Amino acid sequence: MDPSLIGLLALFIAGAALTYYFGFVHPSSALEWRIKAGFLVFTAMLIPAVAYVLVLQSGAVDRLGRLGVEPLPGVRHVVGVAAGHGEAPVWVFAADPAGESALAWYDDPATRTGWTIAERSAGTLILVRDEARLSIATSGTGSSKHVIYLLR
């Protein structure tokens, strides 16, 4: 799970607690309705939205593994809502490896059970199995490196 989303969820929960206290326990007459509205926004919209994304992220590696493709060993966590859902799932992982050296890991057939390499370039690898096509790409430099998996 994305650490920044976990931190954001903690901030939203703290904001909900503060707005509950100042809106219901110790209300201020001038701002009472605005603080109560803030509590409603935190509890009905922001906290559930971030929690939902974190739930989607929690099984991303397992969903990719069920396809017979192991994620790269340097994968740290999934990024955003691209966590492998839908008819044409996309996964985006923050990762330590980069470029051709990362994609070379898939040269070993054990890391891509049932998949064969169809195309290969400097930053992209395309695997095929039956009618399915899995594109694996790397992007980013420095500390913001990403590995992208796209199943079609």
Backbone as CSV, one residue per row, in Angstrom:
resi,resn,N_x,N_y,N_z,CA_x,CA_y,CA_z,C_x,C_y,C_z
1,MET,0.834,-1.175,0.000,0.000,0.000,0.000,0.883,1.245,0.000
2,ASP,0.372,2.259,-0.631,1.106,3.506,-0.798,1.245,4.226,0.540
3,PRO,2.476,4.426,1.031,2.667,5.079,2.335,2.084,6.490,2.404
4,SER,2.107,7.214,1.292,1.554,8.570,1.325,0.039,8.537,1.524
5,LEU,-0.639,7.518,0.983,-2.081,7.398,1.207,-2.392,7.002,2.648
6,ILE,-1.536,6.202,3.238,-1.725,5.838,4.641,-1.590,7.090,5.517
7,GLY,-0.606,7.919,5.213,-0.451,9.183,5.937,-1.629,10.115,5.723
8,LEU,-2.134,10.172,4.493,-3.292,10.997,4.195,-4.525,10.512,4.955
9,LEU,-4.705,9.203,5.021,-5.825,8.645,5.786,-5.716,9.029,7.260
10,ALA,-4.504,8.962,7.809,-4.311,9.353,9.213,-4.651,10.831,9.422
11,LEU,-4.268,11.690,8.471,-4.610,13.114,8.580,-6.121,13.334,8.501
12,PHE,-6.789,12.614,7.616,-8.246,12.745,7.503,-8.944,12.279,8.773
13,ILE,-8.455,11.217,9.371,-9.052,10.735,10.620,-8.838,11.768,11.733
14,ALA,-7.644,12.355,11.792,-7.387,13.404,12.783,-8.280,14.615,12.524
15,GLY,-8.456,14.976,11.256,-9.347,16.092,10.916,-10.779,15.802,11.311
16,ALA,-11.223,14.560,11.105,-12.584,14.181,11.510,-12.740,14.277,13.016
17,ALA,-11.725,13.837,13.744,-11.792,13.905,15.211,-11.858,15.360,15.680
18,LEU,-11.052,16.221,15.083,-11.066,17.639,15.470,-12.393,18.305,15.125
19,THR,-12.898,18.043,13.928,-14.169,18.666,13.557,-15.314,18.114,14.397
20,TYR,-15.241,16.854,14.803,-16.269,16.316,15.701,-16.220,17.050,17.044
21,TYR,-15.029,17.202,17.568,-14.889,17.860,18.873,-15.391,19.300,18.815
22,PHE,-14.892,20.070,17.823,-15.245,21.485,17.755,-16.632,21.738,17.168
23,GLY,-17.226,20.755,16.529,-18.556,20.931,15.969,-19.662,20.400,16.846
24,PHE,-19.378,19.337,17.632,-20.427,18.699,18.425,-20.178,18.754,19.930
25,VAL,-18.953,18.545,20.356,-18.653,18.507,21.790,-18.493,19.917,22.353
26,HIS,-17.742,20.739,21.662,-17.470,22.105,22.119,-17.725,23.062,20.957
27,PRO,-18.990,23.258,20.552,-19.278,24.056,19.360,-19.063,25.555,19.573
28,SER,-18.666,26.189,18.499,-18.542,27.644,18.461,-19.731,28.156,17.652
29,SER,-20.456,29.105,18.161,-21.688,29.535,17.501,-21.436,30.124,16.114
30,ALA,-20.322,30.793,15.907,-20.067,31.446,14.623,-19.731,30.448,13.522
31,LEU,-19.014,29.395,13.853,-18.548,28.454,12.831,-19.155,27.060,12.956
32,GLU,-20.129,26.896,13.822,-20.633,25.561,14.134,-21.080,24.783,12.897
33,TRP,-21.875,25.380,12.033,-22.379,24.636,10.878,-21.268,24.290,9.892
34,ARG,-20.265,25.155,9.769,-19.141,24.874,8.858,-18.281,23.728,9.389
35,ILE,-18.079,23.707,10.676,-17.281,22.637,11.280,-18.031,21.311,11.187
36,LYS,-19.344,21.339,11.401,-20.134,20.127,11.252,-20.122,19.636,9.805
37,ALA,-20.167,20.573,8.865,-20.073,20.193,7.447,-18.704,19.578,7.152
38,GLY,-17.674,20.115,7.768,-16.334,19.541,7.611,-16.270,18.116,8.126
39,PHE,-16.920,17.882,9.266,-16.974,16.525,9.810,-17.674,15.579,8.837
40,LEU,-18.758,16.041,8.256,-19.490,15.231,7.282,-18.630,14.926,6.054
41,VAL,-17.897,15.910,5.566,-17.018,15.693,4.408,-15.938,14.667,4.747
42,PHE,-15.319,14.794,5.904,-14.289,13.826,6.303,-14.852,12.414,6.406
43,THR,-15.964,12.267,7.128,-16.462,10.920,7.418,-17.238,10.282,6.281
44,ALA,-17.899,11.080,5.463,-18.728,10.500,4.399,-18.038,10.456,3.047
45,MET,-16.992,11.266,2.857,-16.367,11.320,1.534,-14.875,10.989,1.552
46,LEU,-14.098,11.744,2.294,-12.644,11.627,2.197,-12.108,10.329,2.792
47,ILE,-12.511,10.005,4.011,-12.002,8.790,4.652,-12.421,7.543,3.876
48,PRO,-13.693,7.399,3.476,-14.057,6.205,2.697,-13.340,6.113,1.347
49,ALA,-13.131,7.235,0.686,-12.457,7.204,-0.620,-11.021,6.712,-0.496
50,VAL,-10.282,7.248,0.470,-8.893,6.829,0.653,-8.835,5.383,1.147
51,ALA,-9.739,5.002,2.038,-9.773,3.615,2.526,-10.062,2.650,1.383
52,TYR,-10.957,3.018,0.475,-11.283,2.179,-0.677,-10.061,1.971,-1.565
53,VAL,-9.334,3.029,-1.836,-8.122,2.913,-2.661,-7.092,2.026,-1.965
54,LEU,-6.943,2.157,-0.660,-5.997,1.317,0.075,-6.417,-0.151,0.036
55,VAL,-7.711,-0.424,0.090,-8.185,-1.811,-0.019,-7.866,-2.363,-1.402
56,LEU,-8.079,-1.562,-2.441,-7.738,-1.998,-3.798,-6.244,-2.282,-3.921
57,GLN,-5.429,-1.447,-3.312,-3.985,-1.612,-3.396,-3.496,-2.836,-2.640
58,SER,-4.205,-3.241,-1.599,-3.699,-4.298,-0.733,-3.496,-5.629,-1.445
59,GLY,-4.282,-5.937,-2.458,-4.136,-7.217,-3.144,-3.524,-7.127,-4.518
60,ALA,-2.884,-6.014,-4.841,-2.366,-5.801,-6.193,-1.309,-6.823,-6.588
61,VAL,-0.382,-7.101,-5.719,0.685,-8.052,-6.039,0.100,-9.450,-6.227
62,ASP,-0.878,-9.820,-5.399,-1.515,-11.132,-5.539,-2.263,-11.255,-6.860
63,ARG,-2.957,-10.180,-7.276,-3.681,-10.222,-8.548,-2.718,-10.402,-9.717
64,LEU,-1.571,-9.761,-9.641,-0.577,-9.931,-10.693,0.002,-11.339,-10.637
65,GLY,0.235,-11.856,-9.456,0.772,-13.205,-9.292,-0.161,-14.283,-9.818
66,ARG,-1.482,-14.054,-9.720,-2.444,-15.034,-10.235,-2.372,-15.176,-11.740
67,LEU,-1.809,-14.199,-12.419,-1.629,-14.291,-13.871,-0.432,-15.157,-14.236
68,GLY,0.394,-15.487,-13.272,1.589,-16.266,-13.538,2.807,-15.401,-13.800
69,VAL,2.737,-14.142,-13.393,3.849,-13.209,-13.568,4.228,-12.668,-12.203
70,GLU,5.468,-12.888,-11.827,5.941,-12.351,-10.557,6.358,-10.901,-10.737
71,PRO,5.966,-10.030,-9.820,6.450,-8.652,-9.893,7.962,-8.623,-9.678
72,LEU,8.593,-7.602,-10.184,10.034,-7.455,-9.989,10.369,-7.453,-8.502
73,PRO,11.511,-7.991,-8.120,11.874,-8.051,-6.691,11.986,-6.685,-6.023
74,GLY,12.293,-5.641,-6.777,12.458,-4.313,-6.191,11.177,-3.527,-6.035
75,VAL,10.018,-4.144,-6.281,8.745,-3.444,-6.159,8.476,-3.121,-4.695
76,ARG,8.193,-1.843,-4.425,7.940,-1.410,-3.045,6.457,-1.379,-2.724
77,HIS,5.676,-0.693,-3.530,4.241,-0.577,-3.287,3.545,-0.120,-4.559
78,VAL,2.236,-0.330,-4.606,1.443,0.097,-5.744,1.184,1.596,-5.622
79,VAL,1.020,2.257,-6.766,0.828,3.701,-6.794,-0.583,4.005,-7.275
80,GLY,-1.322,4.799,-6.527,-2.637,5.262,-6.956,-3.663,4.158,-7.103
81,VAL,-4.585,4.337,-8.044,-5.676,3.389,-8.232,-5.353,2.343,-9.292
82,ALA,-4.189,2.395,-9.893,-3.795,1.398,-10.892,-3.299,0.152,-10.167
83,ALA,-4.275,-0.635,-9.664,-3.946,-1.762,-8.804,-4.441,-3.092,-9.356
84,GLY,-4.668,-3.171,-10.671,-5.001,-4.441,-11.302,-6.445,-4.855,-11.263
85,HIS,-7.365,-3.931,-11.523,-8.790,-4.258,-11.550,-9.363,-3.975,-12.933
86,GLY,-10.503,-4.586,-13.237,-11.228,-4.295,-14.470,-10.927,-5.274,-15.590
87,GLU,-11.484,-4.982,-16.767,-11.319,-5.866,-17.911,-9.923,-5.785,-18.514
88,ALA,-9.321,-4.620,-18.496,-7.951,-4.439,-18.984,-7.134,-3.836,-17.841
89,PRO,-6.776,-4.665,-16.850,-6.150,-4.120,-15.645,-4.767,-3.516,-15.891
90,VAL,-4.481,-2.499,-15.102,-3.189,-1.814,-15.122,-2.676,-1.793,-13.695
91,TRP,-1.410,-2.099,-13.539,-0.729,-1.992,-12.256,0.396,-0.980,-12.412
92,VAL,0.572,-0.100,-11.452,1.720,0.811,-11.423,2.347,0.658,-10.047
93,PHE,3.594,0.224,-10.034,4.318,0.021,-8.779,5.491,0.987,-8.689
94,ALA,5.736,1.508,-7.506,6.987,2.199,-7.238,8.027,1.105,-7.056
95,ALA,9.210,1.298,-7.636,10.197,0.221,-7.629,11.605,0.767,-7.525
96,ASP,12.514,-0.127,-7.117,13.928,0.221,-7.049,14.655,-0.007,-8.372
97,PRO,14.376,-1.091,-9.126,15.118,-1.308,-10.365,14.666,-0.334,-11.454
98,ALA,15.480,-0.238,-12.491,15.114,0.652,-13.593,15.604,0.093,-14.920
99,GLY,14.845,0.379,-15.958,15.260,0.135,-17.330,15.458,-1.311,-17.708
100,GLU,16.378,-1.515,-18.629,16.632,-2.822,-19.226,17.034,-3.862,-18.190
101,SER,17.802,-3.464,-17.178,18.216,-4.445,-16.169,17.020,-5.004,-15.405
102,ALA,15.999,-4.175,-15.191,14.804,-4.654,-14.503,14.034,-5.623,-15.387
103,LEU,13.889,-5.296,-16.646,13.131,-6.153,-17.546,13.880,-7.444,-17.862
104,ALA,15.185,-7.438,-17.723,15.972,-8.654,-17.955,15.608,-9.749,-16.956
105,TRP,15.022,-9.380,-15.847,14.600,-10.359,-14.849,13.567,-11.313,-15.434
106,TYR,12.789,-10.865,-16.383,11.760,-11.707,-16.998,12.315,-12.643,-18.074
107,ASP,13.607,-12.616,-18.322,14.208,-13.586,-19.246,14.103,-15.004,-18.702
108,ASP,14.046,-15.126,-17.389,13.899,-16.434,-16.749,12.439,-16.880,-16.867
109,PRO,12.161,-18.019,-17.518,10.771,-18.482,-17.679,10.047,-18.720,-16.349
110,ALA,10.764,-18.928,-15.266,10.119,-19.155,-13.966,9.410,-17.905,-13.451
111,THR,9.828,-16.730,-13.899,9.202,-15.485,-13.452,7.990,-15.107,-14.300
112,ARG,7.742,-15.842,-15.356,6.621,-15.553,-16.257,5.970,-16.849,-16.737
113,THR,5.550,-17.679,-15.831,4.997,-18.995,-16.118,3.901,-18.932,-17.179
114,GLY,4.099,-19.637,-18.293,3.106,-19.701,-19.360,3.155,-18.556,-20.352
115,TRP,3.934,-17.558,-20.089,4.036,-16.393,-20.970,5.285,-16.513,-21.832
116,THR,5.229,-16.044,-23.060,6.413,-15.987,-23.920,6.686,-14.533,-24.285
117,ILE,7.943,-14.238,-24.515,8.332,-12.872,-24.866,8.010,-12.648,-26.343
118,ALA,7.185,-11.638,-26.618,6.806,-11.316,-27.990,7.657,-10.172,-28.540
119,GLU,7.880,-9.158,-27.737,8.664,-7.995,-28.168,9.476,-7.487,-26.992
120,ARG,10.586,-6.860,-27.341,11.462,-6.317,-26.303,12.122,-5.056,-26.830
121,SER,12.124,-4.015,-26.010,12.852,-2.794,-26.336,13.552,-2.312,-25.074
122,ALA,14.138,-1.142,-25.137,14.926,-0.661,-24.000,14.121,-0.539,-22.714
123,GLY,12.890,-0.036,-22.778,12.114,0.156,-21.559,10.812,-0.607,-21.520
124,THR,10.572,-1.473,-22.498,9.294,-2.178,-22.570,9.500,-3.638,-22.932
125,LEU,8.671,-4.471,-22.355,8.671,-5.905,-22.645,7.216,-6.314,-22.850
126,ILE,6.941,-7.074,-23.904,5.584,-7.537,-24.159,5.572,-9.056,-24.108
127,LEU,4.721,-9.583,-23.229,4.563,-11.023,-23.068,3.198,-11.429,-23.619
128,VAL,3.124,-12.619,-24.208,1.845,-13.117,-24.725,1.586,-14.521,-24.177
129,ARG,0.290,-14.802,-23.991,-0.178,-16.129,-23.603,-1.590,-16.249,-24.149
130,ASP,-1.801,-17.208,-25.051,-3.084,-17.383,-25.723,-3.480,-16.051,-26.377
131,GLU,-4.623,-15.509,-25.984,-5.096,-14.233,-26.535,-4.665,-13.035,-25.693
132,ALA,-4.095,-13.294,-24.528,-3.727,-12.208,-23.612,-2.365,-11.627,-23.981
133,ARG,-2.234,-10.339,-23.726,-0.993,-9.615,-24.014,-0.678,-8.750,-22.792
134,LEU,0.484,-8.966,-22.206,0.900,-8.225,-21.016,2.100,-7.364,-21.363
135,SER,1.923,-6.053,-21.239,3.027,-5.113,-21.482,3.622,-4.721,-20.141
136,ILE,4.938,-4.759,-20.068,5.652,-4.364,-18.853,6.612,-3.255,-19.249
137,ALA,6.522,-2.127,-18.565,7.375,-0.989,-18.898,7.952,-0.400,-17.623
138,THR,9.085,0.230,-17.763,9.695,0.945,-16.648,9.790,2.411,-17.024
139,SER,9.653,3.261,-16.025,9.778,4.691,-16.272,10.324,5.368,-15.031
140,GLY,10.767,6.580,-15.210,11.233,7.365,-14.080,12.731,7.289,-13.890
141,THR,13.218,8.239,-13.127,14.635,8.299,-12.804,14.794,8.649,-11.336
142,GLY,15.979,8.484,-10.847,16.250,8.819,-9.448,15.448,7.962,-8.497
143,SER,14.820,8.605,-7.528,14.052,7.853,-6.528,12.610,7.612,-6.960
144,SER,12.184,8.199,-8.074,10.801,7.999,-8.511,10.768,7.103,-9.744
145,LYS,11.026,5.823,-9.529,11.002,4.833,-10.596,9.706,4.048,-10.509
146,HIS,9.145,3.703,-11.660,7.892,2.969,-11.692,7.983,1.793,-12.646
147,VAL,7.275,0.733,-12.311,7.109,-0.414,-13.190,5.628,-0.502,-13.483
148,ILE,5.285,-0.561,-14.760,3.897,-0.531,-15.192,3.577,-1.859,-15.882
149,TYR,2.490,-2.500,-15.461,1.997,-3.730,-16.072,0.636,-3.430,-16.678
150,LEU,0.435,-3.759,-17.936,-0.841,-3.533,-18.610,-1.274,-4.820,-19.292
151,LEU,-2.429,-5.338,-18.907,-2.952,-6.577,-19.493,-4.058,-6.239,-20.472
152,ARG,-3.922,-6.756,-21.709,-4.959,-6.570,-22.732,-5.360,-7.901,-23.280
